[in-house]
């Protein structure tokens, strides 16, 4: 009986001893790997490599996440610029998260980083102030919605172009001269930027025309309006264009603007179908007006232009032009020519 009991106890303790040995072996392996890893971290450049590796992995994961969220975010936000900002923010957050994981894996404590940021915050704040200002302005641009991607805008210096991209820091404009303008959002917020295609692409243009006082003003206005309406890029008529509470005629309309020194100022107002080629539309209208007024010599309408007539009369002084007997027309006569008899001659005593 004692022998059986001894065998039974030995058999029962065998698995426990095996498990304990396996656990000790596992702990030994983990401890060895930990010591090797800590030793590896002491090698110069390894910590930086680990952080960069995690950042690269985060960039790959962020790209995959952005692809997954692209369509849902686009359906959630009607404005393309806001959707792009959300996707960029998601990408940035994922990369930063992996960066923190990499710092932890490299044995760098976040408390030390926060302390370093606190020490250098005063100096870095001065450097980052313009960037922070642009970011805040970008938030206002996205909230106020002054323009959207694809809209045509005009800058204060007259530059026109299409909005290519809107970020938190800058707005990228593709100009009609085939160049890119990267404008800080702080500039966009503080200056006047005209949106030419936000809701209604129809754009009103004006053309001043000066005609002589001898012209038939009513006839001139009718012909100019007809010439503008004949252009393909001009709206020839239809319902009035509503801007706010005001309504304006859609067809080209001429108005007597002012009475000048050289003629009557007539102003033509017409609506272009789109704002993309204003110079082309203006050239078409001016060509049509020129042809309709100049091709027919019987039209009693003439363009006025500044010119002067020089008139010389008896009050013109020494260089007067007089009509005298025996003098050809237009001959210049000196009115103060001395009399020959009045010329002093040398005295005999002086000879």
C-alpha positions as MATLAB code, in Angstrom:
seq = 'XXXXXXXXXXXXXXXXXXXXXXXXXXXXXXXXXXXXXXXXXXXXXXXXXXXXXXXXXXXXXXXXXXXXXXXXXXXXXXXXXXXXXXXXXXXXXXXXXXXXXXXXXXXXXXXXXXXXXXXXXXXXXXXXXXXXXXXXXXXXXXXXXXXXXXXXXXXXXXXXXXXXXXXXXXXXXXXXXXXXXXXXXXXXXXXXXXXXXXXXXXXXXXXXXXXXXXXXXXXXXXXXXXXXXXXXXXXXXXXXXXXXXXXXXXXXXXXXXXXXXXXXXXXXXXXXXXXXXXXXXXXXXXXXXXXXXXXXXXXXXXXXXXXXXXXXXXXXXXXXXXXXXXXXXXXXXXXXXXXXXXXXXXXXXXX';
ca = [
       0.000    0.000    0.000;
       2.770    2.422    0.739;
       4.411    1.632   -2.514;
       1.249    2.366   -4.457;
       0.761    5.612   -2.658;
       4.261    6.730   -3.452;
       3.829    5.966   -7.128;
       0.563    7.843   -7.251;
       2.034   10.973   -5.660;
       4.981   10.917   -8.032;
       2.693   10.611  -11.038;
       0.558   13.522   -9.827;
       3.524   15.817   -9.251;
       5.113   15.120  -12.628;
       2.781   17.374  -14.711;
       3.158   20.191  -12.204;
       6.918   19.962  -12.420;
       6.758   19.930  -16.204;
       4.469   23.007  -16.229;
       6.699   24.839  -13.814;
       9.720   24.041  -15.910;
       8.018   25.252  -19.081;
       6.967   28.467  -17.347;
      10.479   29.062  -16.098;
      11.834   28.383  -19.565;
       9.333   30.813  -21.085;
      10.185   33.484  -18.566;
      13.828   32.906  -19.284;
      13.277   33.345  -23.030;
      11.210   36.494  -22.516;
      13.791   37.877  -20.146;
      16.549   37.122  -22.613;
      14.658   38.795  -25.450;
      13.922   41.795  -23.247;
      17.578   42.169  -22.360;
      18.546   41.869  -26.009;
      15.936   44.472  -26.988;
      17.053   46.885  -24.280;
      20.626   46.395  -25.361;
      19.620   47.044  -28.933;
      17.992   50.309  -27.894;
      21.341   51.480  -26.583;
      22.789   51.340  -30.083;
      22.860   54.880  -31.566;
      20.134   55.484  -34.121;
      17.997   52.474  -33.246;
      15.369   54.506  -31.369;
      15.019   56.891  -34.280;
      14.725   53.967  -36.689;
      11.970   52.398  -34.586;
       9.992   55.643  -34.472;
      10.385   56.132  -38.233;
       9.306   52.541  -38.829;
       6.109   53.075  -36.858;
       5.465   56.365  -38.652;
       5.837   54.665  -42.026;
       3.508   51.898  -40.903;
       1.053   54.543  -39.706;
       1.172   56.285  -43.094;
       0.320   53.017  -44.858;
      -2.535   52.267  -42.466;
      -3.794   55.880  -42.740;
      -3.890   55.637  -46.535;
      -5.940   52.461  -46.304;
      -8.332   54.025  -43.778;
      -8.782   57.150  -45.930;
      -9.699   54.955  -48.893;
     -12.301   53.189  -46.786;
     -13.740   56.450  -45.436;
     -13.632   58.361  -48.738;
     -17.112   57.628  -50.034;
     -18.943   57.704  -46.673;
     -17.370   61.056  -45.805;
     -18.171   62.452  -49.270;
     -21.815   61.445  -48.811;
     -21.893   62.891  -45.310;
     -20.496   66.309  -46.263;
     -21.903   68.069  -49.309;
     -18.921   70.419  -49.599;
     -15.855   68.831  -51.141;
     -13.467   71.096  -49.232;
     -14.877   70.017  -45.842;
     -14.735   66.350  -46.833;
     -11.086   66.703  -47.809;
     -10.250   68.407  -44.511;
     -11.934   65.567  -42.578;
      -9.988   62.943  -44.517;
      -6.716   64.810  -44.030;
      -7.442   65.107  -40.316;
      -8.115   61.366  -40.097;
      -4.871   60.593  -41.876;
      -2.944   62.926  -39.582;
      -4.537   61.426  -36.437;
      -3.634   57.860  -37.443;
      -0.032   58.798  -38.198;
       0.295   60.644  -34.872;
      -1.159   57.640  -33.025;
       1.392   55.307  -34.578;
       4.078   57.858  -33.781;
       3.189   57.730  -30.088;
       3.240   53.933  -30.202;
       6.668   54.084  -31.804;
       7.932   56.441  -29.112;
       6.681   54.072  -26.438;
       8.320   51.121  -28.188;
      11.589   53.045  -28.350;
      11.489   53.604  -24.609;
      10.870   57.347  -24.825;
       8.499   58.578  -22.144;
       5.777   60.989  -23.217;
       6.274   63.023  -20.046;
       9.739   64.030  -21.201;
       8.329   65.128  -24.544;
       5.662   67.241  -22.868;
       8.312   68.813  -20.660;
      10.457   69.624  -23.688;
       7.489   71.175  -25.471;
       6.773   73.303  -22.421;
      10.361   74.556  -22.328;
      10.465   75.520  -26.001;
       6.834   76.654  -26.333;
       7.663   80.340  -25.899;
      10.272   80.316  -28.657;
       8.385   78.034  -31.003;
       5.161   79.983  -30.448;
       6.659   83.057  -32.076;
       7.753   81.024  -35.078;
       4.459   79.173  -35.433;
       2.228   82.218  -34.933;
       1.718   82.840  -38.698;
       0.970   79.158  -39.292;
      -1.497   79.028  -36.412;
      -3.134   82.198  -37.727;
      -3.513   80.627  -41.177;
      -5.033   77.492  -39.648;
      -7.580   79.531  -37.692;
      -8.365   81.542  -40.815;
      -8.785   78.256  -42.686;
     -11.426   77.200  -40.186;
     -13.267   80.479  -40.806;
     -12.989   79.997  -44.575;
     -14.493   76.526  -44.292;
     -17.236   77.767  -41.975;
     -18.144   80.946  -43.896;
     -18.090   79.203  -47.302;
     -17.027   82.225  -49.396;
     -16.080   79.893  -52.245;
     -15.840   76.202  -53.030;
     -13.525   73.981  -55.032;
     -14.186   74.615  -58.722;
     -15.423   78.202  -58.286;
     -13.838   81.008  -60.274;
     -12.548   83.816  -58.052;
     -10.836   87.147  -58.587;
      -8.114   88.359  -56.218;
      -7.581   92.008  -55.214;
      -4.758   92.368  -57.765;
      -7.057   91.309  -60.612;
      -5.816   87.714  -60.867;
      -8.554   85.296  -61.900;
      -8.540   81.558  -61.488;
     -10.310   78.431  -60.306;
     -10.129   77.185  -56.729;
      -8.159   73.952  -56.905;
      -7.866   73.062  -53.221;
      -8.764   74.447  -49.778;
      -6.759   73.357  -46.740;
      -6.512   74.630  -43.194;
      -3.368   76.614  -44.038;
      -3.745   77.796  -47.622;
      -5.968   77.970  -50.679;
      -4.613   76.850  -54.034;
      -5.867   78.680  -57.138;
      -5.279   77.566  -60.730;
      -5.146   80.858  -62.658;
      -6.361   81.437  -66.201;
      -2.716   82.090  -67.147;
      -1.957   78.413  -66.403;
      -0.136   79.128  -63.140;
      -0.740   78.144  -59.522;
      -1.310   80.655  -56.748;
      -0.867   79.336  -53.203;
      -2.485   81.909  -50.912;
      -2.445   81.758  -47.093;
      -5.916   81.656  -45.616;
      -5.075   84.676  -43.466;
      -4.746   86.706  -46.689;
      -8.028   85.316  -48.017;
      -9.792   86.273  -44.808;
      -8.380   89.813  -44.588;
      -8.780   90.811  -48.261;
     -11.606   91.032  -50.721;
     -11.904   87.935  -52.893;
     -14.666   88.030  -55.513;
     -16.477   84.780  -56.284;
     -17.533   84.912  -59.932;
     -19.339   81.576  -60.166;
     -20.809   80.773  -56.774;
     -24.504   80.440  -57.627;
     -25.212   82.154  -60.960;
     -22.488   82.218  -63.604;
     -24.102   85.055  -65.548;
     -21.914   88.134  -65.253;
     -22.834   91.699  -66.169;
     -20.307   93.692  -68.163;
     -20.353   97.344  -69.230;
     -19.062   99.126  -72.309;
     -18.789  102.947  -72.459;
     -19.277  104.473  -75.924;
     -18.864  108.155  -76.832;
     -20.896  109.525  -79.772;
     -21.062  113.031  -81.168;
     -23.754  115.546  -80.262;
     -24.833  115.580  -83.902;
     -25.645  111.837  -83.791;
     -29.144  110.440  -83.481;
     -28.950  109.243  -79.873;
     -32.055  107.066  -80.032;
     -30.828  105.407  -83.198;
     -27.398  104.902  -81.633;
     -28.823  103.177  -78.558;
     -30.988  100.862  -80.665;
     -28.124   99.837  -82.947;
     -25.705   99.231  -80.074;
     -28.217   97.042  -78.226;
     -28.866   95.030  -81.390;
     -25.150   94.584  -82.009;
     -24.555   93.250  -78.487;
     -27.520   90.859  -78.671;
     -26.111   89.348  -81.875;
     -23.040   87.998  -80.028;
     -23.179   84.322  -79.109;
     -21.621   84.774  -75.658;
     -24.173   87.451  -74.680;
     -27.638   86.750  -73.294;
     -29.972   88.285  -75.857;
     -33.071   88.352  -73.657;
     -35.392   86.380  -71.438;
     -36.567   86.705  -67.833;
     -35.066   89.453  -65.728;
     -31.949   88.626  -63.759;
     -32.690   88.788  -60.046;
     -29.958   89.921  -57.658;
     -31.219   90.119  -54.103;
     -34.456   92.077  -54.195;
     -33.551   93.901  -57.432;
     -34.324   92.816  -60.968;
     -32.353   93.768  -64.057;
     -33.238   93.253  -67.730;
     -31.475   90.269  -69.243;
     -31.197   91.792  -72.722;
     -28.471   94.332  -73.588;
     -29.528   97.838  -72.599;
     -28.052  101.248  -73.416;
     -28.238  104.236  -71.089;
     -27.265  107.869  -71.542;
     -24.576  108.181  -68.925;
     -23.363  111.772  -69.181;
     -22.757  114.742  -71.448;
     -19.043  115.237  -71.918;
     -16.858  117.858  -73.531;
     -16.476  115.875  -76.735;
     -19.758  113.980  -76.990;
     -22.554  112.045  -75.314;
     -21.453  109.171  -73.079;
     -23.568  106.047  -73.678;
     -23.104  103.027  -71.401;
     -24.027   99.564  -72.652;
     -24.837   96.925  -70.043;
     -25.079   93.301  -71.086;
     -24.925   89.873  -69.456;
     -22.260   87.343  -70.392;
     -23.276   83.706  -70.141;
     -20.246   82.834  -67.989;
     -17.363   84.767  -66.415;
     -14.537   82.625  -67.738;
     -13.553   84.696  -70.804;
     -14.555   88.321  -70.153;
     -11.992   89.793  -72.543;
     -13.196   87.576  -75.390;
     -16.821   88.532  -74.792;
     -15.967   92.227  -74.559;
     -13.991   92.026  -77.801;
     -16.907   90.353  -79.609;
     -19.319   93.040  -78.458;
     -17.025   95.908  -79.420;
     -16.402   94.367  -82.848;
     -20.140   94.009  -83.439;
     -20.777   97.624  -82.381;
     -17.989   98.881  -84.636;
     -19.297   97.017  -87.665;
     -22.912   98.056  -87.263;
     -22.011  101.741  -86.895;
     -19.250  101.947  -89.487;
     -20.368   99.645  -92.305;
     -23.435  101.698  -93.231;
     -22.455  105.264  -94.221;
     -26.098  106.399  -94.127;
     -26.399  105.848  -90.373;
     -26.346  109.234  -88.692;
     -24.288  108.026  -85.732;
     -20.612  108.843  -85.354;
     -18.045  107.995  -82.723;
     -16.726  110.999  -80.851;
     -13.098  111.416  -79.933;
     -11.097  114.189  -78.288;
      -9.680  116.639  -80.831;
      -8.717  120.317  -80.902;
      -8.848  123.147  -83.483;
      -6.106  125.773  -83.301;
      -7.388  129.224  -84.322;
      -5.167  132.293  -84.740;
      -6.771  135.737  -84.948;
      -5.851  139.389  -84.430;
      -5.436  138.869  -80.699;
      -2.750  136.260  -81.126;
       0.121  138.661  -80.435;
       3.362  138.819  -82.313;
       2.878  135.504  -84.121;
      -0.556  136.375  -85.484;
      -1.912  135.227  -88.828;
      -3.662  138.039  -90.598;
      -5.475  138.457  -93.830;
      -3.922  141.532  -95.354;
      -3.885  142.976  -98.809;
      -1.246  141.410 -100.926;
      -0.433  138.806  -98.247;
      -1.153  135.219  -99.170;
      -3.673  133.393  -97.063;
      -2.069  131.923  -93.963;
       1.119  134.055  -94.236;
       2.614  134.796  -90.868;
       3.231  138.526  -90.313;
       5.181  140.065  -87.469;
       2.961  142.782  -86.020;
       5.848  144.502  -84.317;
       8.212  144.744  -87.290;
      10.223  147.979  -86.851;
       9.865  150.788  -89.360;
      12.899  151.187  -91.616;
      12.743  154.978  -91.281;
      12.957  154.676  -87.542;
      16.225  152.787  -87.622;
      19.080  154.893  -86.252;
      21.937  155.508  -88.676;
      25.432  156.356  -87.612;
      26.185  160.093  -87.350;
      28.679  161.729  -89.670;
      30.963  162.344  -86.758;
      30.994  158.616  -86.067;
      32.033  157.702  -89.558;
];
